[in-house]
Amino acid sequence: MRDYCIKTATPEDLDGARAVMLDTVYRDFGTGYVPRWHRDIVDLHGAYLAPERHTLLVVSDERDDTIVATAALDSRGPAHPPNPSDLAARYPSGETAQLRRVYVRPEHRRRGLARRLVAELLDFAAAEGGYRAVYLHTDPAVPGAEAFWRSLGEVVCDEREGPYGGQGIVHFEIPLVSSAAH
């Protein structure tokens, strides 16, 4: 079994984190870089390192110190548009910890890294305080993504159902519980 190191990203980790994220949006999402959706990937420092109450975690493979996974949290709720207006009202910025960019390179999947990263993000949100909810959205077309998030949280909106139409995104709320409480 490989040894991995999970840590809060530093400026030196940003190129490796960006590579994981860009590879994911091109390979897994098939969209490539879309500025209105992926602007944070270009400015990881400004999106996650500089602001208070935001964080970016990285996982490195200790054999060669390469970044193999990422996970981020910020205090911005889902924007309307493109998200449904009721979600924007339910998860306002400042009170909502939004999980973002939980990506693991394919050759490092199925080792519990994403679950460990989410636990670390929940610990961060609990320690920061002031968050009322933990929210995220996922594209169910990405293999394994929907099942993974269903194992951790509750679907609050499935755009494939009802009047939403749109992009078919699935929105989740994750219980705001620190892993230290378990």
Backbone bond lengths (Angstrom), bond angles and torsions (degrees), N, CA, C in turn:
res aa  C-N    CA-C-N  psi(-1)  N-CA   C-N-CA  omega(-1)  CA-C   N-CA-C  phi
1 M - - - 1.457 - - 1.524 109.01 -
2 R 1.276 115.26 135.45 1.463 120.71 178.82 1.511 110.30 -72.27
3 D 1.323 114.63 154.06 1.451 120.76 172.80 1.516 108.30 -99.99
4 Y 1.316 114.94 134.29 1.456 121.92 179.96 1.511 109.41 -122.97
5 C 1.315 115.73 151.49 1.456 122.17 177.09 1.522 108.22 -121.85
6 I 1.338 116.23 119.93 1.457 121.61 174.76 1.516 107.27 -98.54
7 K 1.340 115.57 131.00 1.460 118.72 -179.98 1.520 109.94 -152.40
8 T 1.320 114.95 163.64 1.447 121.06 172.01 1.520 107.60 -71.35
9 A 1.312 115.37 132.25 1.466 119.81 -177.20 1.522 111.17 -64.66
10 T 1.305 114.47 145.66 1.466 123.24 172.06 1.526 106.81 -113.46
11 P 1.327 117.90 169.46 1.477 118.81 177.15 1.528 113.21 -54.37
12 E 1.316 117.32 -31.77 1.467 120.72 -179.81 1.529 112.42 -68.69
13 D 1.330 118.12 -19.69 1.464 122.30 -178.49 1.525 113.31 -90.27
14 L 1.329 117.73 -8.87 1.463 120.25 -169.27 1.519 113.95 -67.47
15 D 1.319 119.03 -37.40 1.467 119.35 178.34 1.531 110.70 -63.57
16 G 1.320 117.07 -42.92 1.465 120.40 178.43 1.518 112.00 -65.73
17 A 1.329 116.73 -40.31 1.471 120.56 178.17 1.526 110.15 -64.86
18 R 1.321 116.37 -44.41 1.465 120.97 179.69 1.527 110.59 -60.78
19 A 1.320 117.66 -39.16 1.464 121.11 178.93 1.528 110.86 -62.37
20 V 1.330 117.38 -43.91 1.474 120.51 177.51 1.526 109.40 -60.28
21 M 1.323 117.14 -45.95 1.465 121.15 -177.11 1.525 112.03 -65.45
22 L 1.326 116.84 -46.95 1.467 119.49 -179.62 1.523 111.42 -65.58
23 D 1.331 117.35 -41.32 1.459 119.47 176.00 1.523 110.57 -58.16
24 T 1.333 117.20 -38.26 1.460 121.19 -179.09 1.523 111.32 -67.95
25 V 1.338 118.33 -46.07 1.465 118.77 -178.14 1.531 111.85 -67.58
26 Y 1.317 117.38 -29.01 1.459 119.38 176.91 1.528 111.16 -80.30
27 R 1.332 118.13 -49.04 1.462 122.30 -173.18 1.521 111.99 -79.38
28 D 1.326 118.94 -53.32 1.461 121.56 -172.81 1.523 112.89 -83.62
29 F 1.327 117.00 -40.35 1.464 119.85 -177.59 1.525 111.71 -85.73
30 G 1.333 116.52 -28.47 1.444 120.39 -178.85 1.524 114.08 71.73
31 T 1.327 116.95 10.53 1.464 120.22 -178.62 1.510 112.35 -96.45
32 G 1.327 116.18 -23.97 1.450 119.22 -168.44 1.515 109.16 70.52
33 Y 1.312 115.32 -171.60 1.458 121.42 -179.25 1.527 109.43 -75.69
34 V 1.338 116.12 121.27 1.459 122.81 176.60 1.524 106.44 -119.36
35 P 1.332 118.63 109.77 1.471 120.56 -172.43 1.526 114.77 -50.44
36 R 1.318 119.41 -42.78 1.473 119.40 -176.75 1.522 112.33 -68.58
37 W 1.322 118.39 -20.81 1.459 121.35 178.41 1.522 112.60 -101.18
38 H 1.314 117.60 -29.46 1.465 121.18 -168.07 1.523 114.28 -121.59
39 R 1.310 118.23 18.28 1.471 121.92 -176.95 1.530 112.10 -54.57
40 D 1.324 117.17 -36.48 1.464 120.91 -179.32 1.527 112.46 -60.82
41 I 1.326 117.31 -28.51 1.467 120.46 -178.72 1.531 110.74 -64.49
42 V 1.311 116.68 -35.60 1.467 120.41 179.43 1.521 110.80 -70.65
43 D 1.331 117.42 -38.78 1.462 121.40 -177.88 1.530 110.27 -118.39
44 L 1.310 116.40 67.32 1.466 120.99 -179.38 1.524 111.58 -61.35
45 H 1.320 117.34 -37.96 1.457 120.26 179.51 1.528 109.95 -62.01
46 G 1.310 116.97 -49.63 1.456 121.09 -179.24 1.514 113.65 -67.96
47 A 1.324 117.05 -28.84 1.465 120.73 -178.63 1.520 113.06 -83.87
48 Y 1.337 117.69 -36.92 1.466 119.67 -169.96 1.523 116.23 -128.01
49 L 1.319 118.67 -30.09 1.461 119.35 -177.60 1.525 112.32 -87.19
50 A 1.318 117.66 -42.61 1.463 120.96 -175.31 1.531 114.04 -75.59
51 P 1.336 119.94 -44.61 1.473 118.80 -175.43 1.537 112.73 -70.38
52 E 1.313 114.45 142.96 1.467 119.08 172.82 1.517 108.49 -66.65
53 R 1.315 116.26 149.73 1.457 124.00 176.48 1.523 113.41 70.41
54 H 1.342 117.54 10.33 1.461 122.41 174.43 1.526 107.61 -115.87
55 T 1.317 116.27 154.11 1.466 119.12 176.19 1.514 110.34 -153.74
56 L 1.314 115.21 156.52 1.455 123.69 173.61 1.517 106.57 -130.39
57 L 1.315 115.79 125.19 1.452 121.86 176.41 1.523 109.28 -106.79
58 V 1.313 115.68 147.73 1.452 121.39 174.91 1.522 108.82 -131.32
59 V 1.314 113.97 154.05 1.462 121.40 173.97 1.512 106.67 -118.15
60 S 1.322 115.51 127.99 1.465 119.11 175.67 1.520 109.25 -112.27
61 D 1.314 114.19 145.62 1.454 121.82 173.63 1.524 105.34 -81.92
62 E 1.312 116.62 116.27 1.464 120.21 -173.80 1.529 113.32 -66.63
63 R 1.338 118.02 -14.38 1.470 119.35 178.14 1.517 112.02 -67.43
64 D 1.349 115.44 -38.61 1.467 117.82 -177.17 1.532 112.87 -134.08
65 D 1.328 116.59 6.18 1.463 123.68 175.69 1.535 113.24 63.85
66 T 1.338 117.52 23.00 1.462 119.80 177.05 1.526 109.99 -85.95
67 I 1.330 115.78 147.81 1.461 121.29 177.29 1.526 107.49 -77.96
68 V 1.334 116.35 126.18 1.463 120.97 -177.19 1.525 112.91 -119.17
69 A 1.340 117.81 -8.25 1.469 120.47 -179.36 1.523 109.19 -157.93
70 T 1.332 114.92 155.61 1.465 121.72 179.52 1.524 109.65 -139.48
71 A 1.311 115.21 160.45 1.469 122.20 171.74 1.523 107.03 -162.06
72 A 1.321 116.45 138.75 1.463 120.53 -177.69 1.517 110.22 -133.69
73 L 1.327 114.41 160.44 1.461 122.35 175.99 1.515 107.06 -141.46
74 D 1.332 114.99 135.69 1.455 119.34 172.50 1.525 109.31 -137.22
75 S 1.323 115.13 173.14 1.467 120.50 -174.72 1.526 112.15 -100.99
76 R 1.312 116.04 23.16 1.465 120.36 178.48 1.518 109.65 -99.62
77 G 1.313 115.69 127.58 1.451 120.03 174.69 1.520 109.82 -77.06
78 P 1.332 116.82 174.66 1.460 120.25 179.15 1.528 110.95 -67.21
79 A 1.303 116.42 133.46 1.465 121.49 -178.95 1.527 110.50 -84.09
80 H 1.314 114.62 145.89 1.468 121.08 172.33 1.517 108.49 -118.46
81 P 1.330 119.44 128.81 1.450 125.64 -17.94 1.530 110.92 -69.29
82 P 1.270 121.82 168.80 1.455 129.12 14.20 1.525 114.19 -90.86
83 N 1.331 117.81 -11.07 1.455 120.40 -177.43 1.524 110.45 -80.63
84 P 1.334 117.19 156.45 1.466 120.14 178.19 1.534 111.65 -57.15
85 S 1.326 116.49 142.64 1.464 122.00 -176.08 1.519 112.55 -61.72
86 D 1.342 117.84 -33.42 1.467 119.05 179.92 1.525 111.40 -66.53
87 L 1.333 117.93 -30.29 1.462 120.61 176.47 1.527 110.93 -70.45
88 A 1.321 116.39 -41.77 1.471 120.08 178.43 1.526 109.86 -60.81
89 A 1.322 117.75 -38.53 1.467 121.14 178.77 1.526 111.50 -71.47
90 R 1.321 117.44 -38.24 1.468 121.76 -178.27 1.526 112.57 -71.31
91 Y 1.340 116.36 -31.69 1.467 121.32 -175.84 1.531 110.19 -122.57
92 P 1.325 117.59 73.72 1.466 119.72 -177.03 1.531 112.65 -71.60
93 S 1.324 114.50 149.07 1.463 120.13 174.87 1.520 109.53 -59.65
94 G 1.325 115.41 146.12 1.460 121.60 -179.18 1.511 112.72 93.30
95 E 1.323 117.17 -34.79 1.468 121.97 179.60 1.524 112.27 -106.57
96 T 1.320 115.69 -6.31 1.461 121.18 -174.78 1.522 109.98 -114.98
97 A 1.318 116.06 128.38 1.459 121.90 170.79 1.519 106.17 -93.11
98 Q 1.329 116.13 112.72 1.460 119.29 179.71 1.528 109.39 -100.08
99 L 1.330 115.05 125.35 1.460 120.73 176.43 1.523 107.88 -83.02
100 R 1.318 115.34 135.56 1.458 121.19 -177.19 1.531 110.34 -141.30
101 R 1.290 114.65 156.33 1.471 122.87 168.48 1.529 113.54 53.46
102 V 1.347 116.50 40.92 1.467 120.82 174.98 1.530 105.66 -83.85
103 Y 1.322 114.71 92.96 1.452 122.42 -173.59 1.526 110.06 -128.23
104 V 1.333 115.73 137.15 1.462 122.18 177.25 1.524 107.33 -128.79
105 R 1.322 116.07 130.67 1.467 119.65 177.42 1.537 108.71 -57.13
106 P 1.335 117.33 142.04 1.470 120.68 -174.68 1.525 114.76 -52.79
107 E 1.315 118.24 -40.37 1.463 120.47 -177.33 1.532 113.26 -72.46
108 H 1.346 117.28 -5.35 1.465 121.07 179.51 1.532 111.71 -115.77
109 R 1.324 117.03 8.17 1.464 120.97 -179.72 1.520 110.82 -77.50
110 R 1.316 114.09 165.64 1.472 123.29 177.64 1.532 111.40 68.36
111 R 1.325 116.37 30.68 1.468 121.67 178.41 1.518 111.62 -124.99
112 G 1.328 116.78 10.06 1.458 121.05 177.83 1.514 115.25 82.42
113 L 1.329 117.70 8.28 1.462 119.60 -175.99 1.529 111.80 -66.55
114 A 1.315 118.39 -45.06 1.474 120.48 -178.87 1.525 110.36 -62.71
115 R 1.306 117.49 -42.85 1.469 121.25 179.35 1.532 110.40 -62.63
116 R 1.328 117.05 -41.29 1.474 120.42 178.11 1.522 110.96 -65.99
117 L 1.327 116.72 -39.55 1.464 120.11 178.39 1.528 110.96 -63.67
118 V 1.323 117.06 -43.94 1.470 120.10 179.10 1.521 110.18 -62.14
119 A 1.320 117.99 -41.73 1.472 120.50 177.51 1.530 110.67 -59.47
120 E 1.324 116.96 -41.52 1.473 120.73 178.32 1.528 111.03 -64.89
121 L 1.338 117.23 -39.79 1.461 120.06 178.12 1.523 111.36 -65.51
122 L 1.334 116.84 -39.39 1.467 119.99 177.42 1.525 110.91 -65.14
123 D 1.318 117.00 -38.11 1.472 120.48 175.02 1.526 110.39 -61.73
124 F 1.331 116.58 -42.86 1.455 121.39 178.89 1.527 110.14 -60.89
125 A 1.327 117.23 -47.69 1.471 121.11 -179.02 1.520 111.08 -61.54
126 A 1.319 116.88 -42.30 1.472 120.27 179.63 1.524 110.48 -65.20
127 A 1.319 117.16 -41.41 1.470 120.83 -178.99 1.528 111.47 -68.86
128 E 1.324 117.39 -36.13 1.463 121.15 179.27 1.521 111.36 -66.92
129 G 1.313 116.16 -37.98 1.464 120.63 -178.26 1.524 111.38 74.33
130 G 1.328 115.39 166.55 1.452 121.35 177.49 1.515 114.69 83.87
131 Y 1.318 117.40 -6.61 1.453 119.80 177.09 1.525 109.22 -90.21
132 R 1.324 115.50 131.48 1.456 122.49 179.74 1.530 111.50 -94.86
133 A 1.338 116.13 -25.78 1.466 120.64 -176.41 1.518 110.03 -152.29
134 V 1.334 115.26 158.78 1.457 122.93 173.12 1.526 106.69 -117.65
135 Y 1.321 115.20 123.10 1.462 122.48 -174.12 1.524 109.65 -125.04
136 L 1.325 115.85 152.30 1.450 121.97 170.23 1.507 109.07 -159.46
137 H 1.303 115.99 163.29 1.459 120.65 171.17 1.520 108.52 -131.78
138 T 1.337 114.96 156.53 1.453 119.72 -179.80 1.515 109.82 -143.32
139 D 1.299 114.69 157.54 1.456 121.96 175.19 1.524 107.04 -93.44
140 P 1.329 118.10 114.09 1.463 119.78 -177.40 1.525 114.13 -68.10
141 A 1.324 117.71 -10.01 1.464 120.11 176.91 1.528 112.12 -74.78
142 V 1.336 117.09 -17.22 1.464 120.32 178.96 1.534 107.77 -77.42
143 P 1.328 118.10 121.25 1.463 120.47 -176.47 1.535 112.61 -54.31
144 G 1.317 115.87 127.65 1.457 122.29 175.64 1.509 115.72 85.02
145 A 1.342 118.50 -17.42 1.473 120.66 -173.56 1.528 112.22 -64.83
146 E 1.312 117.33 -50.51 1.462 119.33 -176.44 1.528 111.24 -63.49
147 A 1.313 117.82 -44.66 1.471 120.78 179.76 1.524 110.93 -61.98
148 F 1.335 117.04 -40.36 1.462 120.02 178.38 1.526 110.73 -60.11
149 W 1.336 117.69 -50.86 1.458 120.06 -177.16 1.516 111.98 -68.56
150 R 1.332 118.28 -33.05 1.474 120.21 175.51 1.524 110.69 -63.04
151 S 1.332 117.61 -29.89 1.466 120.26 179.81 1.525 112.03 -72.84
152 L 1.338 116.97 -15.52 1.469 121.06 -176.36 1.518 113.90 -111.69
153 G 1.317 117.64 -21.52 1.461 119.01 -172.90 1.509 112.96 -149.03
154 E 1.321 114.18 -166.36 1.453 122.45 -176.50 1.524 109.32 -117.96
155 V 1.330 115.98 135.51 1.457 120.68 175.31 1.524 108.25 -70.17
156 V 1.333 116.29 126.71 1.462 120.59 176.99 1.523 111.40 -107.90
157 C 1.317 117.03 -15.41 1.464 121.02 176.55 1.521 108.02 -164.06
158 D 1.322 115.55 126.36 1.455 121.25 175.19 1.516 106.27 -116.13
159 E 1.325 116.58 106.79 1.458 121.17 -175.61 1.524 113.03 -66.10
160 R 1.323 117.50 -9.60 1.459 120.04 176.47 1.533 110.96 -77.60
161 E 1.335 115.74 -12.40 1.464 121.76 -178.07 1.524 110.19 -116.28
162 G 1.321 116.19 155.78 1.455 120.65 173.63 1.512 113.34 71.81
163 P 1.331 115.95 -155.16 1.462 120.95 -171.59 1.526 114.88 -83.47
164 Y 1.322 117.92 4.71 1.459 119.89 -168.66 1.512 114.64 -73.53
165 G 1.326 116.66 -42.91 1.463 117.73 -176.06 1.507 109.88 58.13
166 G 1.289 116.76 -122.70 1.461 121.29 173.57 1.502 113.34 62.28
167 Q 1.324 115.56 -137.71 1.453 121.99 -170.33 1.524 113.88 -95.40
168 G 1.324 118.56 -1.18 1.457 120.49 -179.90 1.506 113.72 73.72
169 I 1.310 116.87 25.43 1.462 122.65 -179.04 1.531 109.21 -75.75
170 V 1.338 116.57 148.52 1.460 122.07 175.98 1.523 107.71 -112.10
171 H 1.334 115.93 129.02 1.462 123.48 -176.16 1.528 109.40 -107.60
172 F 1.331 115.75 138.69 1.461 122.12 -174.97 1.522 111.86 -128.93
173 E 1.325 114.51 153.82 1.457 121.68 165.23 1.519 107.16 -118.51
174 I 1.316 115.84 132.32 1.461 123.11 179.83 1.529 106.94 -107.62
175 P 1.327 118.24 134.77 1.474 118.49 177.86 1.527 111.66 -57.45
176 L 1.320 115.46 134.61 1.466 121.43 179.75 1.511 108.31 -85.24
177 V 1.336 114.78 82.17 1.460 121.97 -178.56 1.523 107.17 -132.37
178 S 1.297 116.00 126.72 1.452 120.37 176.74 1.524 109.62 -69.20
179 S 1.333 116.80 141.66 1.463 119.43 177.67 1.526 111.21 -65.51
180 A 1.333 117.38 -19.59 1.463 120.54 177.58 1.524 111.31 -69.11
181 A 1.341 116.67 -18.47 1.467 121.16 -179.56 1.524 111.70 -79.90
182 H 1.314 118.26 -10.04 1.461 121.21 -176.70 1.493 111.29 -84.21
